[in-house]
């Protein structure tokens, strides 16, 4: 009986300590918040193909997507963009790529999702 209680306690602690992950393009991201908004950081190294008019080359590394409270977005490879939320999730749009986070709400642990004025049109 003590063994079962101990296993149950370990399982509950593990479930409570798991961080919420966001998923887009089959990549898992962790969230962090700051005064300007949110930062999603890939949990593993990501390979993105960067194309030029004559070539394409892989860029490998941990990926960060910045979501500002003024609906602006930034990605190191894709540059400046915008983001918005809707009932179906949230979306970051850049000139050469979009990240769709379907059925997910952007929030930090302990905070409610940011609603602001970033609704999708």
Secondary structure, 3 states (H helix, E strand, C coil): CHHHHHHHHHHHHHHHHCCCCEEECCEEEEEEEECCEEEEEECCCEEEEEECCCCEEEEEECCEEEEECCCEEEECCCEEEEEEEECCEEEEEECCEEEEEECCCCCCCCCCCCCCCCECC
